Amino acid sequence: MVEESDEELVEALVLTKVQAGITEELSKRAETRIRVDDRGWIEALANREIERYHARAPHDNLPILDRATYSLVGRRVLFRVTPLGPLTELLADPWVEEVIVNGPGEVLVLRDGVQLPSGVEFSSEEELLQTVRQMLGDGSSHLDRASPMVTATLEDGSRINAVLPPVALPMAVTIRRHQLSRFVRLADLARTNAMPWELVPIFQATVRARLNLVVSGGTGSGKTTMLRLLIREVPDTERIITVEDQRELHVRTVSGGRTNTISLEAREANTEGIGEITIQQLVRNALRQRPDRIFVGESRGPEALDVIDAMGTGHEGSGTTLHANSVRDALTRLAALVRRHPAQVRADPGAVAREIAAKVDMVVHLGRFRAADGRDRRVINAVGLVTGQVEGEIPVVEDLCRYDRARGGWRWSMSRFDDLPPKIADKFEAAGIDLNQVVASLGSASDRER
């Protein structure tokens, strides 16, 4: 059995060599700080040094370890020299959807819909804090006693939230992965049974016909991913501007990127209380940059009025996400957000509802639930078409399809698309799209995809 002291000796010897190799490599470039994207070549360097040690150990009378222990030592060395520390391996796993840290000794992962202990931990709260600070980099986000809470977007598109004691006990860190490589096209959602195959060509046609979209759902239901995939279907000839609190859509970078796209990001005030740039300011500024379409990562305040106005003033085919519990609740919540605007505080609720009914065309509502096998599932719960009519203070919505949890599939309210709401039918007709033909053409192509 290998003694712990032997492991520590081997780790120290390999670590020294790896650190020397890193120093030599960093000296060749202007920026000498290790970045998150340096992990690949550092891991290769660590593996080479492990192999070199293994080859020379018998000749130098050094401890010899078995392969499993060499692998363990290699991981520990990697943890100590890369910015992500013990999280390195977790964030390299494409199936990890979320990392949840409840203090240094309790690190959980949500992997493929199941929450499990990760098998890694931090040696102290100080190590955890330093790891988070390294992940935040030298940007505008800081984490210290003066600013004990932070939310930021990492280089790989993931979103990190961290809270320090005594505000949180113990220190809490949550990293939500935006798995840009797993979901590149709408078909990827159908392939994972998050939506029916029939919706793939329908959504593609919806974007081409320039329907105005709202994507709604609860926390972690996949709203950002859904909006990103819908944006991907916008023709390359059109100019897109995205507006976000935290940059998560990554339209310019995902899967080769998209040209003629501008990404605007809000900014909080500094410690002196100045420098704030709000979503509302960015939406208004976006209108001056000649966009064909504007997409707001999430509407949560008075900027909702500016989003609705943009949809009806030459920027059709725009969209936003918002938190809601159903398709109809999404429109009710959108109306409530519009009325937060100073110009709408005394507005007639019925007038606001009519405005939304006229501008919004489709609501895609996503849900997240615990399936019978214990896995978290994300699905499109419902797709609703906004008719343009109102009942009292609520826009009228016709269901296109709805997920039936008991049956484990989707129920369609429309088997043919001859009776679409007139304002929506007009847009499809103007774009030269016959939805019946679009869905009929799915046939063998979707069978091959499945």
Secondary structure, 3 states (H helix, E strand, C coil): CCCHHHHHHHHHHHHHHHHHHHHHHHCCCCCCCCCHHHHHHHHHHHHHHHHHHHHHCCCCCCCCCCHHHHHHHHHHHHHHHCCCHHHHHHHHCCCEEEEEEECCCCEEEEECCEEEECCCCCCCHHHHHHHHHHHHCCCCCCCCCCCCEEEEECCCCCEEEEECCCCCCCCEEEEECCCCCCCCCHHHHHHCCCCCCCHHHHHHHHHHCCCCEEEEECCCCCHHHHHHHHHHCCCCCCCEEEEECCCCCCCCCHHHCCCCEEEEECECCCCCCCCCECHHHHHHHHCCCCCCEEEECCCCCCHHHHHHHHHCCCCCCCEEEEECCCHHHHHHHHHHHHCCCHHHCCCCHHHHHHHHHHHCCEEEEEEEEECCCCCEEEEEEEEEEEEEEEECCEEEEEEEEEEECCCCEEEECCCCCCCCCHHHHHHHHHCCCCHHHHHHCCHHHHHHHC
